[in-house]
């Protein structure tokens, strides 16, 4: 054991954290090796993007995973927390393109091969940044198993899955409306589109009816620029207003093309005019209408969000927004614009760059989702898969039951290249994990599909690709299915659902038994942290100022599964104060354990009331903490440990035991006190270790212990035989009396150094016996000379009183304080308060103020009135004591 006097007076997190993380890594304490004799516990880390750096969401997510991993490891499980990073196709490519732009070049000038060399170089330079930061947080990952979504093994898994799904008819290529980002120059999936309510306009446009010069059908649209690609006008088949027009044609304004009026139940008669323009090439709903009615598709907006030749010579080449302005001007000139109404509506934006999405018809690769979704739905319904909190099961099922086919191709260069090859001579399509040498026609003139796969395609395989699939590895057989997935509620659809159906399809089992969903970290005002708002908090800066343990503990306390967490610096300071409290209490304990002989174990009858009480309370802490961890109530587990450690161990037991540690009650009693203090403190540190790994290791190493690290110490077990209800009840009585006397001293401004007299009165014989037996505790912690009596012949004059259960406490004040001086001070304070109260009440009794002042101002004044009345009442009570009333 390190010399106790080596323990610095103040806790320095940066020194402790660097030292112990290096110690853990060098000794491979995070390493998990397959052991059939032990039950595995496995978590795969949601792979952060190589583009990023640690943000508060990562800090929360990884803290929760680390707590679970460290706890299960201490419980004896063979715990594996497998780390890794994601190649993050769009985001990473954008970073490198930004670099190239600063150099005055672009990816096209470099060419695909050279560009990819630059991306790999960028990944090597920056890719390890976030894993380094995760180490700063204390993450106990098996870094020897670190994976990357584009490493050789994961790439092999991706190719294998693509080929298998294609062979099963679950991957196909087709023309379809997709979400096109003009800035990122790629399609993105539905769930990567962020819909934001924005102010817009609803334009009412007249379409002349063919053959009826004075008849028009008016349509309402938010996107007049797409009207150039209209191929029909649709009305509801039961809308009486338009029955006579169904089957006729109208003239498309500005284009002068005839288009049919068609009936379709998609149309909502109540919206706008009940007549809708149909543009199959630029709207997903219109696309479906077009397929039902065999309508042509006319693409009038290109991938740069500019108008095509199909839009007509007047509009060709215009930006979509400029085109809108010109069309409105032209319609007004022809008298075809009826009116414009303001309208707030949801507009799709790219989740990466925030550009407005352009729905666009293009040829893409898709995964047929219904056959994959059905087993994933069944797994959640039959209990093989459990969401925590349970309410997320409904959200997951709702999405899976209404799922659309997944567009998996992306027009990027960075990512897993689609394993499809085309023969330039006969147009044959070949799907293969390796490049074919020749086509069936004999030609070797082959070209690979230029697109890459959606980033989530490889992430969907993460729980089994990281364990060696498609090979039948020992790791895969032992660790799969993994135990729990810990992730934020914002990627249930992006990632969680895709892992579930992928695991069931390729491993014939769910990828994890439980999904622990947590919320987002918001700022103190409840807003999402973002660069644009400037309200983000850098976890690394917090670690440097407050320490990793403080950050971790703050993120967990008050956190409930599935709910968002507000970041308050006051709570962060509170967590740091808790770490300092643990440090100072432990330092005191170690100073009094220098001659402690741990091999000497006292007999039960040698324990004092305080010993039996703290041992009993410790058992409750073990049981409650373990129970909350089992239910993923990590915030509640942290609360239990905070209250036990700060209040019961530090504030009460250590204070109660000081006279014994100082040898005032004899050597034997001192040894008993040392034994209990060392055991309970060590146990508390072991319970706290998953939450605060660094400070607990530092102190645990200085205490008498077995083993080389607290992270592999056995998790404390609940010992029912040490639970002592009577000791808890008796100590509660003693503590209430001490609190009562302390409160009197505080309220009456009794100087801390002055010893008071306390008369404790109770008619209950059992209470008197408990207090008589433990009067030294009362006298020591309340700095008083106390006596316990059954009754008083006469109430002491000028005595402050307090009540605890069936107990009355009297503390005579004469001689403790200058009564006359204190009364003068109180009367002066009372006069001041009465003036302030009269002024506030004057406002509140004034109808003019109540009628004119804002509601919050009136409420503030009512709050002042309540506060002043309370203070005035307290002063009057004190004066009554001095006046002997």
Residue pairs with C-beta under 8 A, 6 or more apart in sequence:
1 701
1 702
1 703
1 704
1 705
2 701
2 702
4 587
4 590
4 591
4 593
4 594
4 702
5 591
6 702
7 586
7 587
7 590
7 702
9 587
10 580
10 583
11 547
11 579
11 580
11 583
11 695
13 543
13 546
13 547
13 548
13 549
13 550
13 579
13 694
13 695
14 544
14 547
16 694
16 695
16 697
16 698
17 136
17 138
17 543
17 547
17 548
17 549
17 694
20 693
20 694
20 697
20 698
21 135
21 136
21 138
21 694
23 709
24 30
24 140
24 709
24 711
25 135
25 143
27 708
27 709
28 144
29 140
29 709
29 711
29 712
30 81
30 140
30 141
30 142
30 143
31 142
31 144
32 40
32 78
32 79
32 80
32 142
33 78
34 78
34 474
34 475
34 478
34 479
35 78
36 478
38 76
38 77
38 78
39 76
39 77
39 78
40 77
40 78
40 79
40 80
40 478
40 479
40 483
41 69
41 72
41 73
41 77
41 78
41 79
41 80
41 483
42 79
42 80
42 81
42 82
42 479
42 480
42 482
42 483
43 65
43 68
43 69
43 80
43 81
43 82
43 482
43 483
43 484
43 485
43 486
44 82
44 84
44 462
44 463
44 466
44 482
44 485
45 62
45 65
45 81
45 82
45 83
45 84
45 141
46 61
46 485
46 486
46 487
46 491
46 495
47 83
47 84
47 85
47 86
47 147
47 148
47 149
47 459
47 462
48 54
48 58
48 85
48 86
48 130
48 134
49 85
49 86
49 88
49 91
49 92
49 130
50 85
50 86
50 87
50 88
50 92
50 123
50 126
50 127
50 130
50 148
51 88
51 91
51 92
51 95
51 126
52 58
52 88
52 91
52 130
53 129
53 130
53 133
53 540
54 130
54 133
54 134
54 136
54 137
54 538
54 539
54 540
55 529
55 536
55 538
55 539
56 521
56 529
56 536
56 537
56 539
56 555
56 567
57 488
57 520
57 521
58 130
58 134
58 539
59 137
59 521
59 539
59 551
59 552
59 555
60 518
60 521
60 555
60 559
60 565
61 486
61 487
61 488
61 518
62 134
62 137
62 139
63 137
63 551
63 552
63 555
63 556
64 486
64 516
64 518
64 556
64 634
65 81
65 139
65 486
66 81
66 137
66 138
66 139
66 140
66 552
66 690
66 693
67 552
67 556
67 629
67 634
67 690
67 691
68 484
68 486
68 516
68 629
68 634
68 690
69 79
69 81
69 140
69 690
70 79
70 140
70 689
70 690
70 693
70 711
71 629
71 690
71 715
72 79
72 483
73 79
73 140
73 711
73 712
74 686
74 689
74 690
74 711
74 712
74 713
74 714
74 715
75 714
75 715
76 714
76 715
80 142
80 145
80 479
81 139
81 140
81 141
81 142
82 141
82 142
82 145
82 147
82 466
82 467
83 131
83 134
83 139
83 141
83 142
83 143
83 145
83 146
83 147
84 146
84 147
84 148
84 149
84 462
84 466
85 127
85 130
85 131
85 146
85 147
85 148
85 149
86 148
86 149
86 455
86 458
86 459
87 123
87 148
87 149
87 150
87 414
87 415
87 455
87 458
88 455
89 410
89 412
89 414
89 415
89 452
89 454
89 455
90 184
90 186
90 188
90 352
90 410
90 412
90 455
91 352
92 119
92 122
92 123
92 414
93 119
93 412
93 413
93 414
94 184
94 352
94 353
95 122
96 107
96 115
96 118
96 119
96 122
96 414
97 106
97 107
99 118
99 122
100 106
100 107
100 110
100 115
100 118
107 115
107 413
110 118
112 413
115 413
116 413
116 414
119 413
119 414
127 148
131 143
131 146
133 539
133 540
134 141
136 540
136 543
136 548
137 539
137 543
137 548
137 551
137 552
138 548
138 549
138 552
138 693
138 694
140 693
140 711
145 466
147 153
147 154
147 465
147 466
148 154
149 455
149 458
149 459
149 462
150 415
150 416
150 458
153 465
153 466
153 468
154 458
154 461
154 465
154 466
155 416
155 458
156 433
156 470
157 458
157 461
157 464
157 465
157 469
157 470
158 416
158 453
158 457
158 458
158 461
158 465
159 416
159 419
159 433
160 433
160 470
161 457
161 461
161 502
161 506
162 171
162 418
162 419
162 431
162 453
162 457
163 419
163 431
163 432
163 433
164 506
165 171
165 367
165 505
166 431
167 431
169 368
170 367
170 368
170 371
170 372
171 365
171 366
171 367
171 368
171 408
172 365
172 366
172 368
173 363
173 364
173 365
173 366
173 429
174 363
174 364
174 366
175 361
175 362
175 363
176 287
176 361
176 362
176 364
176 366
176 405
176 407
177 280
177 281
177 282
177 283
177 284
177 287
177 359
177 360
177 361
178 187
178 188
178 359
178 360
178 361
178 362
178 364
178 407
179 187
179 188
179 189
179 190
179 192
179 193
179 348
179 357
179 358
179 359
179 360
180 186
180 187
180 188
180 303
180 357
180 358
180 359
180 360
180 362
181 187
181 188
181 350
181 352
181 353
181 355
181 357
181 358
182 303
182 304
182 305
182 355
182 358
183 350
183 353
183 355
184 350
184 352
184 353
184 355
184 412
185 303
185 411
186 410
186 411
186 412
187 360
187 362
187 364
187 407
187 409
187 410
187 411
188 350
188 351
188 352
188 357
188 410
189 406
189 407
189 454
189 456
190 404
191 493
191 494
192 350
192 351
192 352
192 494
193 348
193 349
193 350
193 351
193 357
194 348
194 349
194 350
194 351
194 354
195 346
195 347
195 348
195 349
196 346
196 347
196 349
197 344
197 345
197 346
197 347
198 344
198 345
198 346
198 347
199 342
199 343
199 344
200 222
200 342
200 343
200 344
200 345
200 347
201 222
201 340
201 341
201 342
201 343
202 220
202 221
202 222
202 272
202 340
202 341
202 342
202 343
203 220
203 221
203 222
203 224
203 328
203 337
203 340
204 218
204 219
204 220
204 272
204 273
204 337
204 338
204 339
204 340
204 341
205 218
205 219
205 220
205 221
205 224
205 227
205 253
205 277
205 331
205 336
205 337
205 338
206 216
206 217
206 218
206 253
206 335
206 336
206 337
206 338
207 216
207 217
207 218
207 219
207 233
207 250
207 251
207 252
207 253
207 277
208 215
208 216
208 250
208 251
208 253
209 215
209 216
209 217
209 245
209 248
209 249
209 250
209 251
210 248
210 249
210 250
210 251
210 258
211 248
217 233
217 242
217 245
217 250
217 261
217 273
217 275
218 273
218 275
218 338
219 233
219 272
219 273
219 275
219 276
219 277
220 271
220 272
220 273
220 275
220 276
221 227
221 272
221 276
221 277
222 343
222 345
223 282
223 283
223 324
224 324
224 327
224 328
224 331
225 300
225 301
225 307
225 320
225 321
225 323
225 324
225 327
226 277
226 279
226 282
226 283
226 300
226 301
227 252
227 253
227 254
227 277
227 279
227 327
228 252
228 254
228 255
228 298
228 300
228 307
228 310
228 311
228 312
228 315
228 327
229 279
229 280
229 281
229 282
229 297
229 298
229 299
229 300
229 301
229 310
229 311
230 252
230 255
230 259
230 277
230 278
230 279
230 298
231 259
231 278
231 279
231 280
231 290
231 295
231 296
231 297
231 298
232 259
232 260
232 261
232 262
232 277
232 278
232 289
232 290
232 293
232 295
233 250
233 259
233 260
233 261
233 262
233 275
233 276
233 277
233 278
234 261
234 262
234 263
234 264
234 266
234 267
234 275
234 276
234 278
234 289
235 241
235 242
235 245
235 246
235 261
235 262
235 263
235 264
235 267
235 269
235 274
235 275
235 276
236 242
236 263
236 264
236 265
236 267
236 268
236 269
236 274
237 246
237 263
237 264
237 265
238 269
239 267
239 269
239 274
241 274
242 261
242 274
242 275
245 261
246 261
246 262
246 263
247 260
247 261
248 260
248 261
249 258
249 259
249 260
249 261
250 258
250 259
250 261
251 257
251 258
252 258
252 259
253 331
253 334
253 336
254 312
254 314
254 327
254 330
254 331
254 334
255 312
262 278
262 289
262 293
262 295
264 289
264 292
264 293
266 276
266 285
266 288
266 289
267 274
267 275
267 276
268 274
278 286
278 289
278 290
278 295
279 286
279 298
280 286
280 287
280 289
280 290
280 291
280 295
280 296
280 297
280 298
280 361
281 287
281 297
281 298
281 299
281 300
281 360
281 361
282 299
282 300
282 301
282 358
282 359
282 360
282 361
283 359
284 359
287 297
287 361
289 295
290 296
290 297
297 361
298 310
299 308
299 310
299 360
299 361
300 307
300 308
300 310
300 311
300 315
301 307
301 308
301 311
301 320
301 358
301 360
302 308
303 360
305 319
305 320
305 358
306 317
306 318
306 319
306 320
307 315
307 316
307 317
307 318
307 320
307 323
308 316
309 316
311 318
311 323
314 326
314 330
315 323
315 326
315 327
318 326
320 358
328 337
328 340
331 337
347 356
348 356
348 357
348 359
349 355
349 356
349 357
350 357
364 407
364 408
364 409
365 407
365 408
365 409
365 418
365 420
365 449
365 451
366 405
366 406
366 407
366 408
367 405
367 406
367 408
368 405
369 403
369 404
369 405
369 406
369 501
370 403
372 501
372 502
372 504
372 505
373 400
373 401
373 403
373 501
375 501
375 504
375 505
376 400
376 497
376 500
376 501
376 504
377 397
377 400
377 401
379 385
379 500
379 504
379 510
380 387
380 393
380 396
380 397
380 400
380 500
381 397
384 509
384 510
384 513
385 500
385 510
385 512
385 513
385 514
385 515
386 393
386 513
386 514
386 515
387 393
387 396
387 514
387 515
387 517
388 514
388 515
388 516
388 517
388 561
388 562
388 632
389 517
389 561
389 562
391 562
392 489
392 492
392 515
392 517
392 562
395 492
396 492
396 496
396 497
399 492
399 493
399 497
400 497
400 501
406 454
407 454
408 453
408 454
408 457
409 418
409 449
409 451
409 452
409 453
409 454
410 451
410 452
410 453
410 454
410 455
411 450
411 451
412 451
412 452
413 452
414 452
415 452
415 453
415 455
416 452
416 453
416 457
416 458
417 448
417 449
417 451
417 452
417 453
418 448
418 449
418 451
418 452
418 453
419 431
419 432
419 433
419 448
420 429
420 430
420 431
420 448
420 449
421 429
421 430
421 431
421 432
421 435
421 436
421 446
421 447
421 448
421 449
422 428
422 429
422 430
422 446
422 447
422 448
422 449
423 429
423 430
423 439
423 441
423 443
423 445
423 446
424 443
424 445
424 446
424 447
425 439
425 441
425 443
425 445
426 439
426 441
426 443
428 439
428 440
428 441
430 436
430 439
430 446
435 446
435 448
436 446
437 444
438 444
438 446
439 445
439 446
456 494
456 495
456 498
457 498
458 465
459 495
459 498
459 499
460 495
460 498
460 499
460 501
460 502
461 469
461 499
461 502
461 506
462 499
463 480
463 481
463 482
463 485
463 499
463 503
463 511
463 512
464 476
464 480
464 503
464 506
464 507
464 511
467 473
467 475
467 476
467 479
467 480
468 475
468 476
469 476
469 506
469 507
470 506
480 507
480 509
480 511
481 503
481 507
481 509
481 510
481 511
481 512
481 513
482 511
482 512
482 513
483 512
483 513
483 514
484 512
484 513
484 514
484 515
484 516
485 496
485 499
485 511
485 512
485 514
485 515
485 516
486 516
486 518
487 495
487 496
487 515
487 516
487 517
487 518
488 517
488 518
488 519
488 520
489 517
489 518
489 519
489 520
489 562
490 520
492 517
496 515
499 511
499 512
500 510
500 511
502 511
503 509
503 510
503 511
504 510
514 632
516 561
516 632
517 561
517 562
518 559
518 561
518 562
518 563
518 565
519 559
519 562
519 563
519 564
519 565
520 528
520 564
520 565
521 529
521 555
521 564
521 565
521 567
522 528
522 529
522 564
522 565
522 566
522 567
523 529
523 533
523 535
523 537
523 566
523 567
524 566
524 567
524 568
524 569
525 535
526 564
526 566
527 533
527 535
529 535
529 536
529 537
529 567
530 536
537 567
539 551
542 550
542 551
542 572
543 551
546 572
546 573
546 575
546 576
547 576
547 579
547 694
547 695
548 694
549 575
549 579
549 691
549 692
549 693
549 694
549 695
550 572
550 575
550 576
550 578
550 579
551 572
551 575
552 691
552 692
552 693
553 575
553 578
553 579
553 638
553 642
553 691
553 692
554 571
554 572
554 574
554 575
555 565
556 634
556 635
556 638
556 691
557 571
557 575
557 635
557 638
557 639
557 642
558 565
558 571
558 635
558 639
559 565
559 634
559 635
560 633
560 635
560 636
561 632
561 633
578 642
578 645
578 646
579 692
579 695
581 645
581 646
581 650
582 645
582 650
582 685
582 688
582 692
582 695
582 699
583 695
583 699
585 649
585 650
585 654
585 681
586 681
586 685
586 699
586 702
586 703
588 654
589 654
589 677
589 678
589 681
590 702
590 703
592 661
592 662
592 674
592 677
593 674
593 677
593 678
593 703
593 704
596 671
596 674
596 675
596 678
596 704
597 671
598 675
598 678
598 704
600 671
600 675
601 675
602 671
602 672
602 675
606 668
606 669
606 672
607 615
607 672
607 676
608 660
608 669
608 672
609 727
609 730
609 731
609 734
609 773
609 774
609 777
610 653
610 656
610 657
610 731
610 777
611 672
611 673
611 676
612 724
612 727
613 653
613 724
613 727
613 728
613 730
613 731
614 648
614 649
614 652
614 653
614 676
614 680
615 676
615 680
615 722
615 724
616 722
616 723
616 724
616 725
616 727
616 728
617 644
617 648
617 728
618 644
618 649
618 680
618 683
618 684
618 722
619 718
619 719
619 720
619 722
619 723
620 644
620 723
621 640
621 641
621 644
621 684
621 687
622 683
622 687
622 716
622 717
622 718
622 719
623 718
624 637
624 640
625 637
625 640
625 641
625 687
626 637
626 715
626 718
628 634
628 636
628 637
628 640
629 637
637 691
638 691
641 684
641 687
641 688
641 691
644 684
645 684
645 688
649 680
649 681
649 684
652 735
653 677
653 680
654 677
655 780
655 781
656 777
656 780
656 781
657 673
657 676
657 677
658 780
659 665
659 776
659 780
660 669
660 670
660 672
660 673
661 670
661 673
661 674
661 677
663 670
678 703
678 704
681 699
681 703
682 700
682 703
682 704
682 705
683 716
685 696
685 699
685 700
685 703
685 710
686 696
686 700
686 710
686 713
686 714
686 715
686 716
687 716
688 696
689 696
689 697
689 700
689 710
689 711
689 713
693 711
696 710
697 709
697 710
697 711
700 710
700 713
701 710
705 713
706 713
707 713
730 770
730 774
733 767
733 770
733 771
733 804
733 805
733 807
734 770
734 771
734 774
734 777
734 778
736 804
736 805
736 807
737 760
737 771
737 778
737 782
737 804
737 807
737 809
738 777
738 778
738 781
738 782
739 804
740 802
740 803
740 804
740 807
740 809
741 756
741 758
741 778
741 782
741 784
741 786
741 802
741 809
741 811
742 781
742 782
743 802
744 750
744 756
744 800
744 801
744 802
744 809
744 811
745 752
745 756
745 782
745 783
745 811
747 800
747 874
747 878
748 800
748 811
748 813
748 816
748 817
748 822
748 878
748 881
749 817
749 822
750 756
750 811
750 813
750 816
750 817
751 816
751 817
752 783
753 783
754 783
754 816
755 783
755 784
755 785
756 782
756 783
756 784
756 785
756 811
756 816
757 784
757 785
757 786
757 811
757 812
758 778
758 782
758 784
758 785
758 786
758 787
758 809
758 810
758 811
759 786
759 787
759 789
759 792
759 796
759 799
759 809
759 810
759 811
759 812
760 771
760 778
760 786
760 787
760 788
760 789
760 807
760 808
760 809
761 788
761 789
761 790
761 791
761 792
761 807
761 808
761 809
761 810
762 768
762 771
762 788
762 790
762 806
762 807
762 808
763 790
763 791
763 806
764 806
765 790
767 805
767 806
767 807
768 788
768 789
768 790
771 778
771 788
771 807
772 788
775 786
775 788
778 784
778 786
779 785
779 786
784 811
792 810
795 810
796 810
796 812
797 812
797 814
797 884
798 812
798 813
798 814
798 819
798 881
798 882
798 884
799 810
799 811
799 812
799 813
799 881
800 810
800 811
800 813
800 878
800 881
801 808
801 809
801 810
801 811
801 881
802 808
802 809
802 811
803 809
813 819
813 881
813 882
819 882
822 882
823 879
823 882
823 883
826 875
826 878
826 879
826 882
827 879
829 875
830 872
830 875
830 876
830 879
833 868
833 871
833 872
833 875
834 872
836 864
836 868
837 865
837 868
837 869
837 872
840 861
840 864
840 865
840 868
841 865
843 849
843 861
844 850
844 858
844 861
844 862
844 865
849 858
850 858
853 861
